[in-house]
Amino acid sequence: MKLEMTQEQTLITGMVRKFVREEIVPLELNLDPDADELDPADRDRLIEKTKAMGLYGLGIPAEYGGPDIDLMTSTLIAIEMSQHRAGLYAPCYGTFGGAGLAQLFEATDEQKEQYLFPTLRGEKRGFFGLSEPSGGSDPARAIQTKAERDGDDWIINGGKLWISGADKADYGLVFARTDKDKGRNGVTCFIVDTDNPGFHVRRVVHTLRSAHYATELQFEDMRIPHANILGEVNKGFAIASHRLTRQRIPYAAGCLGVAIKAQEMALEYVPQRETFGAPLSSRQAIQWMLVDNEIDIKQATWITLEAAAKADNGEGFRKEAAMAKLVATEAGGRVVDRCMQMFGGLGVAKDLPLERWFREMRIRRIGEGPSEVQRHVIARELLGESLR
């Protein structure tokens, strides 16, 4: 097993690290502590920089104009991009671009012209509509939104919950049940325009996340043409599942970046802070917190990188992706919590990013599949059909 980065990866991560520390962090000094957007002029300026670096459009396949990098390199970049105040949910404030709804890379040529390409050009915005009020841990079986065939159209009724950006989107991917007896094999993905009659943003749901909210959607006899099916009838969840599994790896990497930065801050602070005539770094309780942080970070890092390596090698990586998501989110939360404790009152003040990381890291144990579901996925992979 080779644990060192390649020369190219070392160069790329060095560029991203410099970008974060010299471009992003200074801007945050003048932003609201809960901000998740840059001034448009700053955003445009930094996008030009990431384009010059050859890294704009992360997650977009090279044939569609994205950088030609593998998942391992993308994971290493994600670790660097998250090392600032807004880094968990707005890494570098979107100045590296992204794939958006990556499921659209599997669309028909006509669908790509209408939805994918305008999205990549920044002309359209989409949302991902999977979770429902009935549950999100097992979305395929929890889906109660129904789609019924009516000639060349489908009529959709039901609702979705925890949907980000639907109130500002031009379209969305909506997963609906088209066969009530087939479980996850009876779900179809529809591309839905938000100006379609019967589409409603029912309410806004605020969460722990800074400057963020989700929406609840309602569909009332919403008529969608058959041509707007993404993929095949009753095979929609397979489209979602593969992408969700892959996404868990950079999701874990973002947690790692925050943990690494929090540990870096603590290591700089504790030798300077004195209590009872001696620096905090001389206290065994503090030393052990730092040691536990380092162990958590290293463990989560190698598990996450193993998942990325298996995916790049074309091996099965479902178990490893679940392990990465589980370990990185839980370990990252522990690291931030310990660092807040070492900083004392300053740790919970908005002068530092720790309190924001603490709030947002808590969500990471739920988002993209909660820890309990990841444990179930891992157990199912270990035990095979006996647990299915």
C-alpha positions in Angstrom: 0.0 0.0 0.0 1.4 3.4 -1.0 0.4 6.1 1.3 2.2 9.1 -0.3 0.5 11.5 -2.6 1.7 11.6 -6.2 3.7 14.7 -7.4 0.6 16.0 -9.2 -1.6 15.6 -6.1 1.0 17.3 -4.0 1.0 20.2 -6.4 -2.8 20.5 -6.7 -3.4 20.3 -2.9 -0.7 22.9 -2.3 -2.4 25.2 -4.8 -5.8 24.7 -3.1 -4.4 25.1 0.4 -2.8 28.4 -0.7 -6.0 29.6 -2.3 -8.0 28.9 0.9 -5.5 30.6 3.2 -4.7 33.6 1.0 -8.1 34.2 -0.8 -10.9 32.7 1.2 -9.9 33.2 4.9 -9.1 36.9 4.5 -12.5 37.6 3.0 -14.2 35.9 5.9 -12.8 38.5 8.3 -15.4 40.9 6.8 -18.3 38.5 6.4 -21.1 37.7 8.8 -20.0 34.5 10.8 -23.0 32.7 9.3 -22.6 33.8 5.7 -22.5 31.2 2.9 -22.1 33.6 0.0 -19.4 36.0 -1.2 -19.9 39.4 -2.7 -20.6 38.8 -6.4 -17.4 40.7 -7.4 -15.3 38.6 -5.1 -16.9 35.4 -6.3 -16.4 36.3 -10.0 -12.7 37.2 -9.3 -12.0 34.0 -7.5 -13.8 31.8 -10.2 -11.4 33.3 -12.7 -8.5 32.2 -10.4 -9.8 28.6 -10.1 -10.3 28.5 -13.9 -6.7 29.6 -14.3 -5.6 26.8 -11.9 -7.5 24.3 -14.1 -9.7 23.2 -11.3 -13.0 24.8 -12.0 -15.9 22.5 -12.4 -15.0 19.8 -9.8 -17.1 16.7 -10.2 -17.8 17.5 -13.9 -16.4 14.8 -16.2 -13.6 15.9 -18.5 -15.7 15.3 -21.6 -18.1 18.0 -20.3 -15.4 20.5 -19.6 -14.4 19.6 -16.0 -10.8 18.9 -14.8 -9.5 15.5 -15.6 -8.9 14.2 -12.1 -9.8 11.0 -10.3 -11.8 10.6 -7.1 -8.7 10.2 -5.0 -7.5 13.7 -6.1 -11.0 15.1 -5.7 -11.1 13.8 -2.2 -7.7 15.3 -1.3 -9.0 18.6 -2.7 -12.2 18.4 -0.7 -10.1 18.1 2.5 -8.3 21.3 1.7 -11.4 23.2 0.5 -13.3 22.8 3.7 -10.6 24.4 6.0 -12.4 27.7 6.6 -15.4 28.9 8.5 -18.0 28.1 5.8 -16.1 25.1 4.6 -18.5 22.3 5.6 -21.4 23.3 3.5 -20.0 26.2 1.3 -16.5 25.0 0.6 -14.7 28.0 -1.0 -18.1 29.5 -1.5 -18.7 27.6 -4.7 -15.8 29.2 -6.5 -14.5 25.8 -7.7 -17.9 25.1 -9.4 -19.3 21.7 -9.4 -21.3 19.0 -11.1 -24.6 20.0 -9.5 -27.1 17.2 -10.3 -24.7 14.7 -11.5 -27.5 12.2 -12.3 -28.1 14.4 -15.4 -24.9 13.0 -17.0 -27.0 9.9 -17.7 -29.8 11.9 -19.4 -30.8 11.7 -23.0 -29.3 14.1 -25.5 -32.5 16.1 -25.5 -32.6 16.3 -21.7 -29.0 17.3 -21.6 -29.7 20.2 -24.0 -32.7 21.4 -22.0 -31.3 20.8 -18.4 -27.7 19.7 -18.1 -25.9 22.1 -20.3 -27.7 25.2 -19.1 -26.9 24.1 -15.6 -23.2 23.7 -16.3 -23.3 27.2 -17.9 -24.9 28.6 -14.8 -28.1 29.5 -16.6 -30.4 27.1 -14.7 -30.5 25.7 -11.1 -31.9 22.4 -10.0 -32.9 20.5 -6.9 -32.7 16.9 -5.8 -36.1 15.6 -4.6 -35.7 12.2 -2.9 -36.6 12.5 0.9 -40.2 12.6 2.1 -42.0 13.4 5.3 -42.6 9.6 5.7 -38.8 9.1 6.2 -35.4 9.5 4.6 -33.3 6.7 6.0 -34.6 4.2 3.5 -35.9 6.6 0.9 -36.7 4.0 -1.7 -39.2 2.2 0.5 -40.3 5.4 2.2 -41.4 7.1 -1.0 -45.1 7.6 -1.1 -45.2 10.2 -3.8 -47.0 8.4 -6.7 -46.8 8.8 -10.5 -49.6 7.2 -12.6 -49.4 6.9 -16.4 -52.0 8.8 -18.4 -51.3 8.5 -22.1 -48.0 10.2 -23.0 -47.9 11.8 -19.6 -47.5 10.9 -15.9 -49.6 12.5 -13.1 -47.7 13.0 -9.9 -49.2 13.5 -6.4 -47.4 13.6 -3.1 -44.7 15.6 -1.4 -41.0 15.9 -0.5 -39.2 17.3 2.6 -35.7 18.5 3.4 -35.2 19.7 -0.2 -32.5 22.4 -0.6 -32.9 25.2 -3.1 -36.3 24.1 -4.5 -37.8 27.6 -4.1 -35.0 29.1 -6.3 -34.7 26.3 -8.8 -35.8 26.1 -12.4 -36.3 22.3 -12.3 -35.7 19.3 -10.1 -35.3 15.6 -10.1 -38.3 14.1 -8.4 -38.4 10.4 -7.4 -41.9 8.9 -7.4 -43.4 5.5 -7.0 -44.6 3.9 -10.2 -45.0 0.4 -8.9 -46.3 0.0 -5.4 -45.3 -3.7 -5.1 -41.6 -3.5 -6.1 -40.0 -1.5 -3.3 -36.9 0.2 -4.5 -37.4 -1.4 -7.9 -40.6 0.5 -8.3 -39.3 4.1 -8.2 -38.9 6.4 -11.3 -37.0 9.6 -11.6 -38.8 12.5 -13.3 -37.3 15.9 -14.4 -39.8 18.4 -13.2 -40.0 22.1 -14.2 -40.8 24.3 -11.1 -43.2 26.4 -13.2 -45.3 23.3 -13.9 -48.9 23.5 -12.7 -49.3 21.4 -9.6 -45.8 22.1 -8.3 -45.9 23.9 -4.9 -43.2 24.9 -2.4 -45.3 24.3 0.7 -43.1 25.7 3.4 -39.5 26.6 4.4 -37.8 24.6 7.1 -34.9 26.2 9.1 -32.1 24.0 10.5 -28.9 24.3 12.5 -27.0 25.1 9.4 -25.8 28.7 9.0 -27.7 30.8 6.5 -29.6 27.8 5.2 -33.0 26.4 5.0 -34.8 23.5 3.3 -38.2 23.3 1.8 -41.2 21.0 1.8 -42.8 20.4 -1.6 -46.3 19.4 -2.6 -47.4 17.9 -6.0 -51.1 18.1 -6.9 -52.0 16.4 -10.2 -48.7 17.6 -11.6 -48.6 16.4 -15.3 -45.1 15.4 -16.6 -44.4 14.2 -20.1 -43.0 10.7 -20.5 -40.0 12.2 -22.2 -39.0 13.8 -18.9 -38.2 10.4 -17.3 -34.5 10.2 -16.4 -33.3 6.7 -17.2 -36.0 4.0 -17.2 -39.3 3.4 -15.6 -39.0 1.7 -12.2 -35.2 2.1 -12.2 -34.9 5.6 -10.8 -33.5 4.6 -7.4 -30.5 2.9 -9.0 -29.6 6.3 -10.5 -29.8 8.0 -7.1 -28.1 5.2 -5.2 -24.8 5.0 -7.1 -24.3 8.8 -7.0 -25.3 8.9 -3.3 -22.8 6.2 -2.4 -20.0 8.0 -4.4 -20.9 11.3 -2.8 -20.3 10.0 0.7 -16.5 10.0 0.1 -16.0 13.8 -0.5 -18.7 14.4 2.1 -16.5 12.6 4.6 -13.4 14.5 3.3 -15.1 17.8 4.1 -15.4 16.7 7.7 -11.8 15.7 7.7 -10.7 19.2 6.6 -12.6 20.9 9.4 -11.1 18.5 12.0 -7.6 19.1 10.6 -8.1 22.9 10.8 -9.6 22.7 14.3 -6.6 20.6 15.5 -4.2 23.0 13.9 -5.9 25.9 15.8 -5.7 24.1 19.1 -2.0 23.2 18.7 -1.2 26.8 18.1 -3.4 28.1 21.0 -2.7 25.8 24.0 1.1 26.6 24.3 0.2 30.3 24.5 -2.7 30.1 27.0 -1.7 29.9 30.7 -3.6 28.6 33.6 -2.4 28.6 37.2 1.1 29.7 36.0 1.7 27.1 33.3 0.7 26.8 29.7 -2.3 24.7 28.8 -0.1 22.4 26.7 1.6 21.2 30.0 -1.7 19.8 31.3 -2.1 16.0 30.7 -5.9 16.5 30.1 -5.1 18.8 27.2 -2.4 16.6 25.9 -4.7 13.6 25.8 -7.4 15.6 24.0 -4.8 16.5 21.3 -3.7 12.9 21.1 -7.3 11.6 20.7 -7.9 14.3 18.0 -4.8 13.1 16.1 -5.9 9.5 16.3 -9.5 10.3 15.1 -8.1 12.4 12.2 -5.7 9.7 11.1 -8.2 6.9 11.3 -10.8 8.8 9.4 -8.3 9.9 6.8 -7.1 6.5 5.8 -10.6 5.0 5.8 -11.8 7.8 3.5 -8.8 7.5 1.2 -9.2 3.7 1.0 -12.8 4.2 -0.2 -11.7 6.7 -2.9 -8.9 4.3 -4.0 -11.3 1.4 -4.4 -13.7 3.5 -6.4 -10.9 4.7 -8.7 -9.8 1.1 -9.2 -13.2 -0.1 -10.2 -13.7 -2.2 -7.1 -16.8 -2.4 -5.0 -16.7 0.5 -2.5 -20.2 0.6 -1.0 -19.0 -0.7 2.4 -15.9 1.5 2.4 -17.9 4.6 1.4 -20.3 3.9 4.3 -17.4 3.5 6.7 -15.8 6.7 5.5 -19.1 8.7 6.0 -19.7 7.1 9.4 -16.2 7.5 10.8 -15.3 10.9 9.4 -18.6 12.6 10.6 -18.4 11.1 14.1 -14.7 11.6 14.5 -14.8 15.1 13.1 -17.5 16.0 15.5 -15.4 14.7 18.5 -12.4 16.7 17.3 -14.3 20.0 17.0 -15.9 19.4 20.4 -12.6 18.8 22.1 -11.1 21.9 20.5 -14.0 24.0 21.7 -13.3 22.7 25.2 -9.6 23.7 25.0 -10.5 27.2 23.8 -13.0 27.6 26.7 -15.3 30.6 26.3 -13.6 31.7 23.2 -14.5 28.3 21.7 -18.2 29.1 21.7 -17.8 32.7 20.5 -18.4 33.7 16.9 -15.0 35.2 16.8 -13.8 31.7 15.9 -15.3 29.2 13.4 -15.5 26.4 16.0 -19.1 27.1 17.1 -20.3 27.1 13.5 -18.4 23.9 12.8 -19.9 22.3 15.9 -23.4 23.1 14.8 -22.9 22.0 11.2 -20.9 19.0 12.0 -23.8 17.7 14.1 -25.9 17.6 10.9 -23.3 15.5 9.1 -24.1 12.5 11.2 -27.6 12.7 9.7 -27.2 14.0 6.2 -26.3 11.7 3.3 -27.7 8.8 5.4 -27.4 8.8 9.3 -24.8 6.9 11.2 -27.2 4.1 12.0 -28.0 3.5 8.4 -24.3 3.4 7.5 -23.8 0.8 10.1 -26.7 -1.2 8.6 -25.1 -0.9 5.1 -21.7 -2.1 6.5 -23.4 -5.0 8.3 -25.3 -6.0 5.2 -22.1 -6.0 3.1 -20.4 -8.1 5.7 -23.2 -10.6 6.2 -24.5 -10.7 2.6 -27.8 -12.1 1.7 -28.5 -13.4 5.3 -29.3 -9.8 6.3 -31.2 -8.6 3.3 
